[in-house]
Amino acid sequence: MNLGIIGLGRVAWLLEQDPLRGKPATHWGAWQQVKGVQLTAVCDNDPQRLKSFQKAFPKVKGYLLHEDMLDHERLDLLSIAAYADTRCEMVLAACKTGVRGIWCEKAMATTLQEAQRIERAVKRHGVHLAMSYPRRWSSAFQWVAQALKSGELGKLESINVQFPSNFIHTGTHAFDVLRMLGGEVQHVQGWLEAGSQRIKDSGYQFETKFDEAKPQNDLGGFGVLWFKNGARATLQASRKNYFRFEFEVLTDRAHGSYRQHAA
């Protein structure tokens, strides 16, 4: 099966060169583990990034525009690791070319309307779409989820989560793990804090119920989630000069935390 990759940054392939990370750590690193998949074309609108990739893999065709790559290549599989505000148009364009499977970086869109357009397109064209939430495959998170499900750790009471920056740009990973650990959510309450935003790092937007015609920038803040099983989760998203992604899980018999942090 022929594979194409749009976007040649950190999550696309550069993190494979980080000696401190477990492998595979990127889209390209993971695809190399799949038999029968051949990378035939890549795309990035930055000529230097494109040149760097082709220097490492000279047999792979390179394009500056994703439209050109999709027009000239017959792709079965596609990885989209481009910026958030371009993902929707890329998914919609790929669906019309016969691509059978798309692996897209999180979050899938920058607005609810874009997400709905993507959902309709993949259903209409019969395309399999997978979003990139690698923490769901972490052995540590999987162990906690299974131990909670089996009752080994007791009855879940609460989960406290802390992470830097925005609710969507980074927080989308937290929401995915929370559903993995606590199940479905029945009620949410939150407070947004403008001082926590990192607009330059995030292309995400959301619509407020007060004025849907004016999308707002992705913010941080504080939130509370109530699960259907009666447990509760708190989330704190605040601007920091370091990376911290921490879950504290408390049950009626045990407690513990899993952290990811870096200077």
Phi, psi and omega in degrees: 000137182275133183243142172234151178233129175252122183096122185237045179265210187300306186283345179283315181198339187295327182291348175295341181269000179276114184290345183270353182261145172292153183242145000284153183237003185217175176300309183295322178298320179289319181297330180293345178273353185260121180290143176086001179256128180237122177284116183251335183205149176225162182215138171202136181281000174262110183303326182290320177295320178297318180296320180296317180294315182292335174293322179283327181228077188295341182277353182270130179290145181237143180225147175272335181242132180293332178298319180294318180297315181292329179286324188262344182248143175262092186262139174266324184231149182216132170256131178245107181239031179274179181292158189301321187283002177245353187294320183300309182297327180290317178296315181298318179293319182294324181299331183277352185260357181098006175300135185266332182215138180233128173252113189243141176295155175282160337286164190291342183202173178257349177218162177297323180297320178296318179299320179293323177296318178297315180301316180294320183293314182292327177290318182295322185261000178068035181265136175274123182244127177238132177264149187272098176234075188295337181295336177297337181260005176292132181298326180294312180294321180296321179296315180297316180300316181291321180294326176289319181295321182280345183088004182300325181266000183096192182274128181294130178249313182201159176225128177249129186235138175226137177204160182276162168072223197269160178292326184264310187303313176255324187295337180301328175295320181295317180297323179295315180294322179299319178292328177294320184273319188253350182090198184285152183257137180252344182206140181225140174222138184207163179228124181268144181234113183297329182292350183264357187284150172233076188303321183294341180264357189221130175261009185281148176223164175215159178257133176272154178290345181277326182205087184289347180281350182236090179301144180255156177287152178297125184243172170254195180146214183225141182217155176230131178240136174251121179278160179295335180277004177097347178284168183224150177229143173244145180230136175234116179245109184221151182293131180221161177263018178209164180264131176215124179228099192231136174240127172249118184251125180238133175238184178283357180230344186206163173209155179187172181219151175237128185235147167231124182212158179206154179290000000 
